[in-house]
Amino acid sequence: MTAKSSSAENSPRVNSIELDPSITSDTNDNYDSTKTNYYKEENHLKSVTTNNSSTNPISLKNFSIEIDPQITASINGDIEAQQTPTSKPESDADKIIYFINRRNKKLFFCLIIAATVVANINQTLVNSSYSAIGNYFKALQYTSWLSLGYVIISCSSQPFFSPIISIVGYNAFFAYCWIFLSIATILSVIGSSMLMVIIGYSFSALGGIGMSIFINLLILHSFPLKQRSFYYGFSSFSHNVGNIFGPLFAPLLLTKYNFRSLFIALIIFIAIGMIICLFSMYKSNDSLVKVNKWKNFNFLSSFLLIASIISLACCLNGASGSSIFNLTTTIVLGCVFLVCLPLFFFTQSKSTKNKIIPIQIFTRRNEVIVYLSLVFIGSRYVSSSFFIPFYGSVILNLTKLKLGLISSFFYLGSSVSGLVFPLIYKRTKPLYAFVFYYLLIIGPSIAEVFFNQNTGFYLVSICEFIIGWGIVGVTLCAVMFFVSQPPNNLKPLYIGLFSFIITLGSMISSSILISVYSKLLTKKIAAVASSHPQYSSLILNSSSDSSIIFSGSYPDFVRDDVLKAFISAINIPLIITASSVSISCLIILFVKIK
């Protein structure tokens, strides 16, 4: 290589540097290690001494560049440096690391989002058919395993989706989601026992929940910050349209066919969705996403975290009034959780491998506050999915079609919320948007506390519509908050934990609320039975078979007392729900959002 002239050496800029061929081959060999790392916590640049001779060939191994400390802090993901007043936010262009190989990128991206509503159809079809599946196998007492199994697999897998994507990439991960969903659905179709259906539906969560997190992360890595509110809103709209499908479509199929028809219909939807996604993502570039290796995956910590989540889920189920576990099993599961969780954090702190949940996330004040607020809205999901439909069935004696419509109104409000969210979010400060959506949840939640046997179907539907609008608005505000927080290497983990926290909050709330309801109902029904001893057996049986209430088996005045017992038992969980959502709103006021 020729030496530069003295004038060139004194110039503040060097326009070109010719490298020895051996040097360029050395850099090519190490190309993979120089990719921009959005996941790893350590990616430090090391400076070395320089040989300033102008006559000898320059070796990259001896070449040093002084870099501004703020830039190195950004590369390393140094949290404290990112939060200093002098640090500058990274440009939106730096955050785009996934590229769809299509001329009309936005159209095909929307097609991918629309195709993933299959996951929502899967969940709502089965949720609307628990009793039909249980009655088919004459195992109604085991239907709670359908819900519990799905929650366990969903909750225990969510923290791992983001680290796995950083290893295999988006394209492979998405293919795995479709494969898991397909195999699990086929297993449910051919299942000859209740156990096979439970296993099949439970493992479909790997595909269904995986698709949901996949879309959230894909939006993060495919579009600049200013465009993300539109795509997150469109995603919420599309998926909640899929949620509407289940409560309306399931009763129509079950009137003519058995439960297998639901899964056969789902296979058709899966085939259509898979074809759309494979076509839209053909030759897409996700090379910048794959920045980790399996050898850096912390398998021991992963095992301990999975054991912690599964034992917690089963322990909470055992604590409820409708437990499928006895007291001894529940205590053992609680002990397993108390042992595995501390071990998980200990192994993470000592391991040199990539962390599943970096501890520094819990040192960031604003993010922790938002997560805490999301835990408290879990009770609202439980009330809208269980207590309100149960209220309509037992207290209001509504038909199956009207019960399906009540659930559909909740999802319809959620869909509309996703559709108009970009317009509201762009014209409102983030904190004001949070509070606005929380108020939409709190108002109807308080109104539902005062429901009675004379409450109209339309009033219940309107309340659920508004609640659905508000709850999706809150979750979308949370997503937009997380994707706008530095540093880049934590954003995918924020999104993965976001879904996990909501599921965990719903699981905890479900255990508490159902336990409270079951104990109150038992006490109230026993009091009514003692007041009317001649009908005591029928009254006691009403708690397990609500069809007796309107069968004419006892006089109207006895029926009214039984209904009051049910209303009193349901009202307490609804009061807890309204209170917890109000607390969630108060918590969010402590977040400092610019």
PyMOL commands that set and color helices and strands:
alter all, ss='L'
color gray80, all
select helices_A, chain A and resi 6-10+21-29+32-34+60-62+69-76+79-82+92-95+105-115+118-127+130-136+140-142+144-190+194-222+225-254+260-280+294-296+299-319+327-350+359-363+365-376+378-394+400-426+430-449+457-483+488-531+533-542+546-548+556-588
alter helices_A, ss='H'
color red, helices_A
deselect
rebuild
show_as cartoon
